[in-house]
Amino acid sequence: AAFFLCSGISYSNQMADFVLVLKSESRLYLMRDGKELTSFKVAFGANPDGHKQQQGDERTPEGHYILDYKNPDSKYYKSIHISYPNALDRENARKRGVRPGGDIMIHGQPNGYGGFSTIVQLFNWTNGCIALSNRDMDVVWQMVNPGTPIEIRP
């Protein structure tokens, strides 16, 4: 079986078992058994180079995390939480005397602004999250369950 988006593009109803984000490509890949199911253009934090070091640095973390819960009622069009900070992130922030930050999500556009995604997605505009168009977020929402691992690479 497959599900269809209004554009006529079909995606397998297979669930992703891994999410890979390549910051250098501005892409999020949904993977299953080591093979790409589909991928999407994404936007990052306004200061995208390097790993998130502390709250407010507008960087998207890099490393291995878990997509640990979904929030259908976020201030952005759907969101899936990334398990940042992990123990290493917290320890590194503690050593530097800063807060690691948190609330890092994969999400759609700010509520009420989905129609502007064509323009907005040309820029890295989040505070460290990974943003998609609402239409692409619908696919990610359908194909990713809580507990799915995510790797974010430079």
ZAZANU-439691 format. One record per residue: residue in one letter; y, z, x of N, C-alpha, C, O in turn. Coordinates in steps of 0.2 Angstrom, whole numbers, plus 5000, padded with zeros to 4 digits. Atoms other than C-alpha are relative to their C-alpha. Layout:
N
AYZXYZXYZXYZX ...
***
This chain:
154
A499450005004500050005000500650005004500650025010 A499450004997501849985005500650024995500550024989 F499449995004503550034999500549955002500649935008 F499550054999505049924997500750035000500850074995 L499349995001506849945000500449944996500149894996 C499650065004508149844989500149945004500249895001 S499950064996508349725004499449965000499449905002 G500650035000506549675002499650015006499049985007 I500449994994506049735019499550064998499650114994 S500549955002504349825017499850045006499850025012 Y500249954995503749975027499350024998499250044992 S500749975002501950035028500250074998500650115000 N499949935002501750195019499750055005499650115003 Q500349964994500950265035500550055002501150045002 M499549954998501750425040500150005008499649985011 A499950004993502450435058499750065002499850124999 D500349944997501550555069500450025006500350075010 F499649984994502950555083500749964999500749904996 V499350035001504850515083500249995007500250045011 L499750014993505550435099500749984999500949934995 V499350025000507450425102500249995007500150025012 L499750024994508150325116500750005000501049954997 K499350005000509950375119500349935003500849915000 S499750064996510250225131500049944995500449894996 E500050065004509750105117500350014993500349974989 S499749985007510550205102499449984995499649954990 R500550025005508850185093499550064999499450105004 L500549955002507650305084499449964998499449914994 Y500650035001505850245084499550044996499450104998 L500549965003504550305071499349975002499249915002 M500650024997502850295079499450034997499450084993 R500649975002501050315074499449975005499449915006 D500550014995499550325086500349955006499949915008 G499850034994500650265100500349934999500649905004 K499850075002501250105091500750014996500750064991 E499350005004503050075084499849984993499649924992 L500050025007503050075065500749964998500649914995 T499350035001504950035064500550045004500350095007 S499549974997506550075072500749994997500849954993 F499450005003508350105068500650015005500550055010 K499449984996510050105076500350064998500350084992 V499749935002510850275077500650015004500849985009 A499449974997512450365082499850075002499450114999 F500249934997512450525093500750044999501250024996 G499449964999513750655097500549965004500449915007 A499450034997515450605103500050005007500449965010 N500150004992514950645121499350005001499050045003 P500750015000513250565122499650015006499050025006 D500450004994512850565140499850075002500250125002 G500349944998511750705146499750054995499850034989 H500449955005510750855138500550054997501050075001 K499649955003511650975126499950065004499450085006 Q500049944995512151125137500350064996500150114997 Q499749955004513151225124500349984994500549924993 Q499650015007513951245107500749975001501049995006 G499450034999515351125105500149955005500649925005 D500050054995514951005119500049934997500049885001 E500150065004514650865106499549955003499549895003 R500650044997513050815116499450014995499350064992 T500649995003511450775108499450025005499449995011 P500549984995509950865116499549955002499549904999 E500550044997508650785127499450045001499550105003 G500649974999506850835128499550004994499649964990 H500550005005505350885117500250054995500350114997 Y499949955006505650965100499549994994499149944995 I500350015006504950975083500549994994501050034994 L499650015006505650915067499750054995499250044991 D500449955003505351075058500250014993499850054989 Y499950005007506151065041500549954997500949925001 K499650055004506950945028500550044996500450094993 N499549975005508650985019500249944996500649904998 P499750055004508950875004500750014998501049974995 D499449985003510550965000500550025005501050065005 S499649994994511450955017500749974998500849934993 K499350035001513350905018500049935002500449895001 Y500150074998512650745025499449974996499050014993 Y500650025004511450625016499450015003499149985008 K500649984998509850705018500050025008500349995012 S500049984993509450795035499350035001499050064997 I500649974998507950845045500250035007500450005011 H499849964995508150985057499649995006499049985006 I500350004993507750975076500050075003500550105002 S500149934997507051135084500450025006500250065009 Y499649974994508451145097500450064997500650064991 P500249994993508751265105499350025001499150064997 N500649974999507051295112500150065005500750075007 A499949944995506651445124500449985006500850025009 L499650024994507251345139500749994999501150015003 D499350015002508851295131500450064999500950075002 R499649935001509251475126500150035007500650065008 E499949974993508851535144500549975004500950005007 N499450034996509951405152500750024998501150035002 A499449985003511351445140500250075002500750095004 R499949934999511151635143500250005008500750045009 K499950004993511151605162500849975002501150005006 R499350034999512851505160500550044996501150034997 G499549965003513551635149500349974994500949984992 V499750045006513751515134499550004994498950024995 R500550005005512951495117499749935000500149885002 P500450075000511651345116500249964994500249904995 G499950045006512251285099499449994996498950024998 G500550015005511151235085500149954995500649914995 D500050055006510951145068500149935002500549895000 I500050074998510550985077499549974995498949994994 M500450035005509850865064500049925001500449895004 I500050075001509350685060500350004993500050034988 H499750005007510450645045500349934999500449895003 G499650065002511350505035500750015001500950055005 Q499350005000513150485032500350064996499950094992 P499749945004514350625026500049984993500149924991 N500050015008514150645007500649964998501249994999 G499550045003515250514998500349955005500749915002 Y499750054996515550405013499549955002499649925007 G500650044998513850315014500249925000500049895005 G499850074999514750145011500449985006500549925007 F499650024994515750155027499550005006499749995012 S500449994994514150175038500049935004499949945010 T500050054996514249995044500550005006500449985011 I499549994995515850035053499950075004499950075010 V500149934996515550225057499450005005499550035010 Q500650004995513850185065500149965006499749965011 L499850034994514750085078500250055005500350035011 F499749954995515350245086499550065000499250074995 N500449945000514550405092500550054997501050075000 W499549965004515350525079499850074999500250104996 T500349935003514250675076500250055005500550045011 N499849954996514450845084499350015005499350075008 G500650004996512750815093499349984996498849984999 C500550035005511650755078499849935002500149905006 I500250075000510750595076500149974993499849994989 A499850025007511550495062499749934999499749885004 L500250065002510850345053500449984993500750024991 S499750025007511450235038499650044995499050064996 N500349975006510950315021499349964999498849994998 R500650045002509750175018499450015006498850025004 D500549994995508850195035499850085000499250095001 M500249935001508850385032499550014995499050054995 D500550005005507850355016499349995003498850025001 V500750024997506450275026499850055005499250075004 V500249944995506450415040499850064995499350094997 W500149945004506450545026499349994997498950044996 Q500650025003504950455018499450005005498850025003 M500550014995503950425034499950065005499550065009 V500049954995504250595043499950074996500350084992 N500249935003503450765038500350055005500350045011 P499949944996504050935044499450015005498850015003 G500549994995503050975060499949945005499549955010 T500050064995503250805068500350015006500950035006 P499649994994503650805086500549945001500449894999 I499550054999505150715092500250015008500250075010 E499850004993505650665110500649965000500749914998 I499350034999507450625114500149995008500150045012 R499950024993507650535130500749975002501049954997 P499350024998509250485140500149924998500649894999 
***
